[in-house]
């Protein structure tokens, strides 16, 4: 492992040297190029960085790469003489030694199950998980109108504990989906099931690997993601986030536990799967047993870093005011040959920040206001890096005039990106997400749109949009401080949070156009004689919005 990271350090040095030539270009916006964007993404989305998972050494290498680029471009370190702002998170994991699972038969007989690994999927769930209820076997846990299949049609689900299998009906060898979408039997199948599962109003969902998969537990299928799902985070030194008891506990369980639950029913998991797959009809039923689960947590502390560099404003008075560009550089990791490299999410946004920094630095006269370039970690865990910044800002929040955030700006709508859950923009369009905090800021965006040739699509905007993108990236922590924002994204493609989010699928010409548009908007804000007005601040919205 040490040898691998030594090679990466050499690559960092090489990458800096190869970008020197492009940094010498004349002009400002012309320095933003598709080839430079590709160079940065190629490093940050390299499989050698193992998916830039929070708390891992690979994320530290990404931070060092960004900081070295910032220094080379001439950005000033924003935290005294350092480009880094550190913060601590408490990482809460399940204490398997204190986990208690009991199976209670209809006659009152109780069986205790020990040493079976369970993984709580909800990162913002309770600090301890405790529930008891009647068990209902619900097949694969699928309701799919397109496939005319519904595991919940003949059972009562509200208040129950649903035992479901991972994946979906497959061929006898378990390798081919019998539904029309191969994702049903991929590791991402839970994403396709989750909405229907939440609507069941079940007390808990127990997910077991289907027998045809050949696995006993989710740890065997994907140890990295098992660790990700089995961890919950909160800020060290602060009260833990509140938990709403209405949320459904989603637990991955070991095959041994599922077999013990079904024992004595006359069914085995293998037989149930074969019957469902052969007939493509649900076989759901009440198990007539109760399960009691109690999972205790244990806590460890991890230290993460934001990266921040700035360009000081040229106006003696206005340089106190700051325009913040932001982007997260963490992703969700990987294991073995399955690496979630996060090329679009969000190496694309990180590259855009570096290119904009280069463009601003190439100006003979710097903008009137100071411009901060902020690369945050902890986004994938719950926007923790941007929260750490807004709670301990490197520039006063009262002097921060706007935040321009970018997250996933490198893709063009594909054939699979056609559903309401996967909105994507076309070749000459980008989603611009806001909620009209500032009419001045909106006017600047409109002005740039007219002359830039790139169309801004506002259809995903607003705090009440079903996808909730307005509150799902780092700009939201600025929103809560009454700082107006614009959030740029090309959309949620079907490769989001999968190993298929790779550099080969990015459109760097589109990225160039999007990055140039963001640069122009920031330049307009930074050079205005008067500060943009915030005529519809978040603090006045009230609970109804």
C-alpha positions as CSV (number, residue, x, y, z in Angstrom):
1,X,0.0,0.0,0.0
2,X,2.8,2.4,0.8
3,X,4.3,1.9,-2.6
4,X,1.0,2.7,-4.3
5,X,0.7,6.0,-2.4
6,X,4.3,6.9,-3.2
7,X,3.5,6.6,-6.8
8,X,0.5,8.8,-6.3
9,X,2.7,11.5,-4.8
10,X,4.9,11.4,-8.0
11,X,1.7,11.7,-10.0
12,X,0.7,14.8,-8.0
13,X,4.1,16.4,-8.8
14,X,3.8,15.4,-12.5
15,X,0.2,16.8,-12.7
16,X,1.3,20.2,-11.3
17,X,4.2,20.4,-13.8
18,X,2.0,19.5,-16.8
19,X,-0.5,22.2,-15.9
20,X,2.1,24.9,-15.9
21,X,1.9,25.3,-19.7
22,X,-1.8,25.8,-19.7
23,X,-1.6,28.3,-16.9
24,X,0.4,30.6,-19.1
25,X,-2.4,31.2,-21.5
26,X,-3.5,34.8,-22.1
27,X,-6.9,36.0,-21.1
28,X,-9.2,35.0,-18.3
29,X,-12.1,32.9,-19.4
30,X,-10.1,31.4,-22.3
31,X,-7.9,29.6,-19.6
32,X,-10.9,27.4,-18.7
33,X,-10.5,24.5,-21.1
34,X,-11.9,21.0,-21.5
35,X,-8.4,19.6,-21.6
36,X,-7.4,21.2,-18.3
37,X,-10.7,20.0,-16.7
38,X,-9.9,16.5,-17.9
39,X,-6.4,16.6,-16.4
40,X,-7.8,17.4,-12.9
41,X,-10.6,14.9,-13.1
42,X,-8.2,12.2,-14.3
43,X,-6.2,12.5,-11.1
44,X,-9.1,12.9,-8.6
45,X,-11.2,10.1,-10.2
46,X,-8.3,7.7,-10.5
47,X,-9.0,4.2,-9.1
48,X,-5.8,4.6,-7.1
49,X,-7.6,7.1,-4.9
50,X,-10.1,4.3,-3.9
51,X,-13.2,6.5,-4.1
52,X,-12.0,9.3,-1.8
53,X,-13.9,8.0,1.2
54,X,-14.0,10.2,4.3
55,X,-11.5,9.2,6.9
56,X,-9.3,7.3,4.4
57,X,-5.7,8.1,3.3
58,X,-6.9,8.4,-0.3
59,X,-9.0,11.5,0.6
60,X,-5.9,13.0,2.2
61,X,-4.1,12.6,-1.1
62,X,-6.9,14.3,-2.9
63,X,-6.7,17.2,-0.4
64,X,-3.0,17.5,-0.9
65,X,-3.4,17.5,-4.7
66,X,-6.0,20.3,-4.5
67,X,-3.9,22.3,-2.1
68,X,-0.8,22.0,-4.2
69,X,-2.7,23.2,-7.3
70,X,-4.1,26.1,-5.3
71,X,-0.6,27.1,-4.2
72,X,0.7,26.8,-7.7
73,X,-2.0,29.0,-9.1
74,X,-1.2,31.7,-6.6
75,X,-4.2,31.4,-4.3
76,X,-3.5,32.6,-0.8
77,X,-4.0,30.1,2.0
78,X,-7.3,31.0,3.7
79,X,-6.6,29.7,7.2
80,X,-3.6,31.7,8.3
81,X,-0.6,30.1,6.5
82,X,-2.5,26.9,5.8
83,X,-4.8,25.8,3.0
84,X,-6.5,23.4,5.3
85,X,-9.4,23.8,7.8
86,X,-9.7,20.7,10.0
87,X,-12.8,19.6,12.0
88,X,-13.7,16.5,13.9
89,X,-16.6,14.1,13.5
90,X,-17.8,11.4,15.8
91,X,-18.3,8.1,13.9
92,X,-20.8,5.9,15.5
93,X,-20.8,2.2,14.6
94,X,-22.7,-0.8,15.8
95,X,-21.1,-2.6,18.7
96,X,-21.6,-6.2,17.7
97,X,-20.6,-7.4,21.2
98,X,-23.6,-5.6,22.7
99,X,-26.1,-6.4,19.9
100,X,-29.1,-8.4,21.0
101,X,-31.4,-10.3,18.6
102,X,-34.3,-12.5,19.8
103,X,-36.7,-14.6,17.9
104,X,-40.0,-15.1,19.8
105,X,-42.2,-17.9,18.5
106,X,-46.0,-17.9,18.7
107,X,-45.9,-20.2,21.7
108,X,-43.6,-17.7,23.6
109,X,-40.4,-19.7,23.1
110,X,-37.4,-17.3,22.7
111,X,-34.2,-17.9,20.7
112,X,-31.3,-15.6,21.2
113,X,-29.1,-15.0,18.1
114,X,-25.5,-13.9,18.8
115,X,-22.6,-12.8,16.6
116,X,-24.7,-12.1,13.5
117,X,-23.6,-8.9,11.9
118,X,-26.3,-6.3,11.4
119,X,-25.9,-3.0,9.6
120,X,-28.1,0.0,10.2
121,X,-28.6,1.7,6.8
122,X,-29.8,5.1,8.0
123,X,-26.7,7.3,8.7
124,X,-29.0,9.8,10.5
125,X,-30.9,7.2,12.5
126,X,-30.9,6.8,16.2
127,X,-27.8,6.4,18.3
128,X,-29.2,3.0,19.3
129,X,-31.7,0.9,17.4
130,X,-34.3,-1.0,19.4
131,X,-37.6,-2.5,18.1
132,X,-39.8,-5.5,18.4
133,X,-42.6,-6.7,16.2
134,X,-44.4,-9.3,14.2
135,X,-42.5,-10.6,11.1
136,X,-43.9,-10.7,7.6
137,X,-42.0,-12.3,4.8
138,X,-42.4,-9.9,1.8
139,X,-40.4,-11.6,-1.0
140,X,-38.1,-9.2,-2.6
141,X,-39.8,-6.1,-1.2
142,X,-40.7,-4.9,-4.7
143,X,-43.7,-3.0,-6.0
144,X,-43.2,-2.5,-9.7
145,X,-46.1,-1.5,-11.9
146,X,-44.0,-1.9,-15.1
147,X,-43.4,-5.6,-14.2
148,X,-46.9,-6.1,-12.8
149,X,-45.4,-7.4,-9.6
150,X,-46.2,-6.4,-6.0
151,X,-44.9,-8.3,-3.0
152,X,-47.1,-6.2,-0.7
153,X,-50.5,-6.8,-2.4
154,X,-51.8,-9.6,0.0
155,X,-50.2,-8.8,3.3
156,X,-50.5,-6.3,6.1
157,X,-47.3,-4.2,6.4
158,X,-48.1,-1.3,8.7
159,X,-46.3,-1.7,12.0
160,X,-44.7,-5.0,11.0
161,X,-41.1,-6.1,10.5
162,X,-40.7,-7.0,6.9
163,X,-38.2,-9.7,6.0
164,X,-37.2,-9.3,2.3
165,X,-34.5,-10.7,0.0
166,X,-31.9,-8.5,-1.7
167,X,-32.1,-8.1,-5.5
168,X,-35.1,-9.4,-7.6
169,X,-36.3,-12.5,-9.6
170,X,-33.5,-14.0,-11.6
171,X,-32.6,-16.8,-13.9
172,X,-31.8,-20.2,-12.3
173,X,-28.2,-19.4,-12.0
174,X,-28.9,-16.0,-10.4
175,X,-27.1,-14.0,-13.1
176,X,-29.9,-12.6,-15.3
177,X,-32.7,-10.4,-14.2
178,X,-36.2,-11.6,-15.1
179,X,-37.4,-8.0,-15.0
180,X,-36.6,-5.6,-17.8
181,X,-33.8,-3.7,-16.0
182,X,-30.5,-5.3,-15.0
183,X,-30.2,-2.9,-12.1
184,X,-32.8,-5.0,-10.2
185,X,-30.1,-7.5,-9.5
186,X,-27.2,-5.1,-9.0
187,X,-25.9,-3.8,-5.7
188,X,-28.0,-0.6,-6.3
189,X,-31.3,-2.5,-6.2
190,X,-32.2,-1.0,-2.8
191,X,-32.3,2.4,-4.4
192,X,-35.1,1.2,-6.7
193,X,-37.0,-0.4,-3.8
194,X,-36.7,2.2,-1.1
195,X,-39.6,4.5,-2.0
196,X,-42.1,1.6,-2.0
197,X,-40.6,0.2,1.3
198,X,-41.1,3.5,3.0
199,X,-44.7,3.6,2.0
200,X,-45.4,0.3,3.7
201,X,-45.2,2.0,7.1
202,X,-43.4,-1.0,8.4
203,X,-41.7,-0.8,11.8
204,X,-38.4,-2.2,10.3
205,X,-37.1,-3.8,7.1
206,X,-34.7,-6.8,7.4
207,X,-32.8,-7.4,4.2
208,X,-31.1,-10.7,3.6
209,X,-28.9,-11.7,0.6
210,X,-31.0,-13.9,-1.7
211,X,-29.7,-17.6,-1.9
212,X,-28.9,-17.4,-5.6
213,X,-26.4,-14.7,-4.9
214,X,-24.2,-17.1,-3.0
215,X,-23.6,-14.7,-0.2
216,X,-24.4,-14.9,3.5
217,X,-24.3,-11.2,4.4
218,X,-23.9,-7.7,2.9
219,X,-20.4,-7.6,4.4
220,X,-19.5,-10.4,2.0
221,X,-21.1,-8.7,-1.0
222,X,-19.6,-5.2,-0.4
223,X,-17.5,-4.7,2.8
224,X,-16.8,-1.0,2.0
225,X,-20.5,-0.1,1.5
226,X,-21.4,-2.3,4.5
227,X,-19.1,-0.1,6.6
228,X,-20.6,3.1,5.0
229,X,-24.2,2.0,5.7
230,X,-23.3,0.8,9.2
231,X,-21.8,4.2,10.3
232,X,-23.5,7.3,11.5
233,X,-21.8,10.6,12.0
234,X,-22.2,13.8,14.1
235,X,-20.0,16.7,14.9
236,X,-17.7,16.2,17.8
237,X,-18.4,18.6,20.6
238,X,-22.0,19.2,19.5
239,X,-25.3,17.6,20.4
240,X,-26.2,14.7,18.2
241,X,-28.7,15.4,15.5
242,X,-32.3,14.8,16.5
243,X,-33.9,11.6,15.3
244,X,-37.5,11.3,14.2
245,X,-39.1,8.1,15.4
246,X,-41.2,7.9,12.3
247,X,-38.3,6.8,10.2
248,X,-38.1,3.1,9.2
249,X,-35.2,1.1,10.5
250,X,-33.5,-0.6,7.5
251,X,-31.2,-3.4,8.6
252,X,-29.0,-5.8,6.5
253,X,-29.0,-9.1,8.3
254,X,-27.0,-12.3,8.0
255,X,-28.5,-15.3,6.2
256,X,-28.3,-17.4,9.4
257,X,-30.7,-15.0,11.1
258,X,-33.2,-15.2,8.2
259,X,-33.0,-19.0,8.3
260,X,-33.8,-19.0,12.0
261,X,-36.7,-16.7,11.6
262,X,-38.2,-19.0,8.9
263,X,-37.4,-22.2,10.8
264,X,-40.6,-24.2,11.6
265,X,-42.7,-22.4,9.0
266,X,-42.4,-25.1,6.4
267,X,-40.5,-22.8,4.1
268,X,-36.8,-22.2,3.4
269,X,-35.4,-19.0,1.9
270,X,-34.1,-21.0,-1.0
271,X,-37.5,-22.7,-1.7
272,X,-39.3,-19.4,-1.5
273,X,-37.0,-17.7,-3.9
274,X,-37.3,-20.6,-6.4
275,X,-41.1,-20.5,-6.3
276,X,-41.2,-16.7,-6.8
277,X,-38.7,-16.8,-9.7
278,X,-40.4,-19.7,-11.4
279,X,-43.9,-18.2,-11.4
280,X,-43.0,-14.5,-11.1
281,X,-45.7,-14.2,-8.5
282,X,-45.3,-13.1,-4.9
283,X,-45.2,-15.6,-2.0
284,X,-45.7,-13.3,0.9
285,X,-47.0,-14.4,4.3
286,X,-47.1,-13.7,8.1
287,X,-44.4,-15.7,9.8
288,X,-46.2,-15.9,13.1
289,X,-43.1,-14.9,15.0
290,X,-41.8,-11.8,16.6
291,X,-38.2,-10.4,16.4
292,X,-36.7,-8.2,19.0
293,X,-33.6,-6.2,18.0
294,X,-31.4,-4.0,20.1
295,X,-28.2,-2.5,18.6
296,X,-25.9,-0.5,20.9
297,X,-23.4,2.0,19.4
298,X,-19.8,2.7,20.0
299,X,-18.0,5.9,19.0
300,X,-14.7,6.9,17.5
301,X,-13.5,10.3,16.3
302,X,-12.1,11.1,12.8
303,X,-10.5,14.3,11.6
304,X,-11.4,15.7,8.2
305,X,-10.2,18.7,6.1
306,X,-11.6,21.4,4.0
307,X,-9.3,23.0,1.5
308,X,-9.5,26.8,1.1
309,X,-7.6,29.4,-0.9
310,X,-8.5,32.9,-1.9
311,X,-7.8,35.9,-4.2
312,X,-7.8,39.2,-2.3
313,X,-10.1,41.8,-3.8
314,X,-8.5,44.8,-5.5
315,X,-10.9,47.5,-4.1
316,X,-9.7,48.8,-0.7
317,X,-13.2,48.9,0.8
318,X,-15.0,46.1,-1.1
319,X,-12.3,43.5,-0.6
320,X,-13.8,42.9,2.9
321,X,-16.7,41.3,1.1
322,X,-16.4,37.7,-0.2
323,X,-17.8,35.6,-3.0
324,X,-17.5,31.9,-2.1
325,X,-17.2,29.1,-4.8
326,X,-17.7,25.7,-3.2
327,X,-17.5,22.0,-4.2
328,X,-17.1,18.8,-2.3
329,X,-14.2,16.5,-3.0
330,X,-15.1,13.4,-1.0
331,X,-17.0,10.3,-2.3
332,X,-18.1,6.9,-1.0
333,X,-15.1,4.7,-1.4
334,X,-14.7,1.2,-2.8
335,X,-13.2,-2.2,-2.3
336,X,-11.3,-4.7,-4.4
337,X,-11.9,-4.0,-8.1
338,X,-15.2,-2.2,-7.3
339,X,-14.2,1.4,-6.9
340,X,-16.8,4.2,-6.7
341,X,-14.4,6.7,-8.3
342,X,-16.9,9.6,-8.4
343,X,-15.8,11.2,-11.6
344,X,-19.0,13.3,-11.9
345,X,-19.7,13.2,-8.1
346,X,-17.8,15.3,-7.6
347,X,-14.3,15.4,-9.2
348,X,-16.1,17.4,-11.9
349,X,-16.9,20.2,-9.5
350,X,-13.5,20.2,-7.9
351,X,-11.8,20.5,-11.3
352,X,-14.2,23.4,-12.2
353,X,-13.1,25.3,-9.1
354,X,-9.4,24.9,-10.0
355,X,-10.1,26.1,-13.5
356,X,-12.0,29.2,-12.3
357,X,-9.2,30.0,-9.8
358,X,-6.8,29.9,-12.7
359,X,-9.1,32.2,-14.8
360,X,-9.4,34.8,-12.0
361,X,-5.7,34.7,-11.3
362,X,-5.0,35.4,-14.9
363,X,-6.8,38.8,-14.7
364,X,-4.5,41.8,-14.8
365,X,-6.8,43.6,-12.4
366,X,-8.3,41.3,-9.8
367,X,-12.0,41.6,-9.0
368,X,-13.1,44.2,-6.5
369,X,-14.3,41.7,-3.9
370,X,-12.4,38.8,-2.5
371,X,-13.1,35.4,-3.9
372,X,-12.8,32.2,-1.8
373,X,-12.4,28.8,-3.4
374,X,-13.7,26.2,-0.9
375,X,-13.3,22.4,-1.4
376,X,-15.2,20.6,1.4
377,X,-15.1,17.1,2.7
378,X,-17.9,15.3,4.6
379,X,-20.6,16.0,2.0
380,X,-21.5,12.4,1.5
381,X,-21.9,11.9,5.2
382,X,-24.3,14.8,5.6
383,X,-22.9,18.2,4.4
384,X,-20.5,18.2,7.4
385,X,-17.6,20.1,5.8
386,X,-19.7,23.1,4.7
387,X,-21.4,23.0,8.1
388,X,-17.9,23.2,9.8
389,X,-17.1,26.1,7.6
390,X,-20.2,28.1,8.2
391,X,-19.9,27.5,12.0
392,X,-16.2,28.5,12.0
393,X,-15.9,30.7,8.8
394,X,-12.5,31.8,7.6
395,X,-14.2,35.0,6.4
396,X,-17.0,36.6,8.3
397,X,-20.4,35.4,7.2
398,X,-21.8,38.9,7.4
399,X,-19.3,39.8,4.7
400,X,-20.1,36.8,2.5
401,X,-22.2,38.1,-0.4
402,X,-23.0,34.9,-2.3
403,X,-22.2,31.2,-2.6
404,X,-21.9,29.5,-6.0
405,X,-21.9,25.7,-5.4
406,X,-21.4,23.0,-8.0
407,X,-22.0,19.2,-7.6
408,X,-22.0,16.8,-10.6
409,X,-21.5,19.1,-13.7
410,X,-20.0,16.7,-16.2
411,X,-22.7,14.6,-17.8
412,X,-25.2,14.9,-20.6
413,X,-28.6,13.2,-20.5
414,X,-28.4,9.5,-21.6
415,X,-31.0,7.0,-22.8
416,X,-31.6,5.7,-19.2
417,X,-32.0,9.2,-17.7
418,X,-35.7,9.6,-18.4
419,X,-37.5,9.2,-15.1
420,X,-38.5,11.7,-12.5
421,X,-35.8,10.2,-10.2
422,X,-33.1,10.7,-12.8
423,X,-33.5,14.2,-14.2
424,X,-30.6,15.1,-16.5
425,X,-29.8,18.1,-18.7
426,X,-29.0,18.1,-22.4
427,X,-25.9,19.1,-24.3
428,X,-26.5,22.9,-23.9
429,X,-28.4,23.0,-20.6
430,X,-27.5,23.0,-17.0
431,X,-29.8,22.8,-13.9
432,X,-29.5,26.0,-11.9
433,X,-31.1,25.3,-8.5
434,X,-32.2,28.2,-6.2
435,X,-35.2,29.5,-4.3
436,X,-35.2,33.2,-5.2
437,X,-33.3,34.6,-2.2
438,X,-32.0,37.5,-4.2
439,X,-33.5,39.2,-7.2
440,X,-30.2,40.8,-7.9
441,X,-28.4,37.5,-8.1
442,X,-31.2,36.1,-10.4
443,X,-30.7,39.1,-12.7
444,X,-27.0,38.5,-12.9
445,X,-27.6,34.8,-13.8
446,X,-30.2,35.9,-16.5
447,X,-27.6,38.3,-17.9
448,X,-24.9,35.7,-18.2
449,X,-27.4,33.1,-19.7
450,X,-28.3,35.5,-22.5
451,X,-24.7,36.0,-23.6
452,X,-23.2,32.6,-22.7
453,X,-25.2,30.3,-25.0
454,X,-25.9,27.9,-22.2
455,X,-29.5,27.5,-21.1
456,X,-30.3,27.5,-17.3
457,X,-33.0,25.1,-16.3
458,X,-34.7,26.0,-13.0
459,X,-37.1,23.1,-12.9
460,X,-35.4,21.4,-9.9
461,X,-35.4,24.5,-7.8
462,X,-37.1,25.2,-4.5
463,X,-37.3,23.7,-1.1
464,X,-40.5,21.9,-1.9
465,X,-39.3,20.0,-5.0
466,X,-39.8,16.2,-4.4
467,X,-36.1,15.5,-5.0
468,X,-35.0,18.1,-2.4
469,X,-31.9,19.0,-4.3
470,X,-32.1,22.5,-2.9
471,X,-31.1,21.0,0.5
472,X,-28.9,18.1,-0.6
473,X,-25.6,19.8,-1.3
474,X,-23.2,22.2,0.5
475,X,-24.8,25.5,-0.6
476,X,-27.6,24.7,1.9
477,X,-25.5,25.5,4.9
478,X,-25.0,29.0,3.4
479,X,-28.7,29.3,2.7
480,X,-29.4,28.8,6.4
481,X,-27.1,31.8,7.1
482,X,-29.2,34.0,4.8
483,X,-26.5,34.0,2.1
484,X,-27.9,33.8,-1.4
485,X,-26.9,30.8,-3.5
486,X,-26.8,29.3,-6.9
487,X,-26.3,25.6,-7.2
488,X,-25.1,24.2,-10.6
489,X,-25.6,20.5,-11.6
490,X,-26.1,18.7,-14.8
491,X,-28.4,16.2,-13.0
492,X,-28.9,12.8,-11.3
493,X,-27.9,10.2,-13.9
494,X,-28.5,6.5,-13.4
495,X,-24.8,6.0,-12.6
496,X,-25.0,8.2,-9.5
497,X,-23.3,6.5,-6.6
498,X,-22.4,3.4,-8.6
499,X,-19.0,2.2,-9.9
500,X,-20.1,3.4,-13.4
501,X,-19.6,7.1,-12.5
502,X,-16.3,7.1,-14.5
503,X,-14.3,9.7,-16.4
504,X,-15.1,8.1,-19.8
505,X,-18.7,9.1,-19.5
506,X,-18.0,12.8,-18.8
507,X,-18.5,15.5,-21.5
508,X,-15.6,17.9,-21.0
509,X,-16.8,20.3,-23.6
510,X,-20.0,20.7,-21.7
511,X,-18.0,21.0,-18.5
512,X,-16.1,23.8,-20.0
513,X,-19.3,25.7,-20.9
514,X,-20.7,25.2,-17.5
515,X,-17.5,26.3,-15.7
516,X,-17.2,29.4,-17.9
517,X,-20.8,30.4,-17.0
518,X,-20.1,30.0,-13.3
519,X,-17.0,32.1,-13.7
520,X,-18.9,34.9,-15.5
521,X,-21.6,35.0,-12.8
522,X,-19.0,35.2,-10.0
523,X,-17.1,37.9,-11.8
524,X,-20.2,40.0,-12.2
525,X,-21.0,39.6,-8.4
526,X,-17.4,40.4,-7.4
527,X,-17.2,43.5,-9.6
528,X,-20.6,45.1,-8.8
529,X,-20.3,48.6,-7.2
530,X,-23.0,47.7,-4.7
531,X,-23.6,44.4,-2.8
532,X,-26.4,42.2,-4.1
533,X,-29.5,42.6,-2.1
534,X,-31.0,39.6,-0.2
535,X,-34.7,40.5,-0.5
536,X,-36.1,37.0,0.3
537,X,-33.8,35.6,3.1
538,X,-34.2,32.0,4.4
539,X,-34.9,33.3,7.9
540,X,-38.2,34.8,6.7
541,X,-39.5,31.7,4.9
542,X,-41.2,30.1,7.9
543,X,-42.2,26.5,8.3
544,X,-44.6,26.5,5.4
545,X,-42.0,26.7,2.7
